Amino acid sequence: MRTFWDEIVGRVQVKTPDRSMNIMLNGWLIYQTLACRVWARSAFYQASGAYGFRDQLQDCMALATVRPSLNA
């Protein structure tokens, strides 16, 4: 599993002076989008019912550079 997730979240890396921002940008946001939003449909903002067509397109675009095969 570690290799699987490292491959996905390690594809694009951002470096800022803020360590917590780096953690969020370089791992958590991509993980949350793929695992919670796309696969489980349980992301924090989905509790209000945000799962329409435009919402799904925006989420898939976030994954386009790190996992293009998901957008096929």
Secondary structure, 3 states (H helix, E strand, C coil): CHHHHHHHHCCCCCCCCCHHHHHHHHHHHHHHHHHHHHHCCCCCCHHHCCCCHHHHHHHHHHHCCCCHHHHC
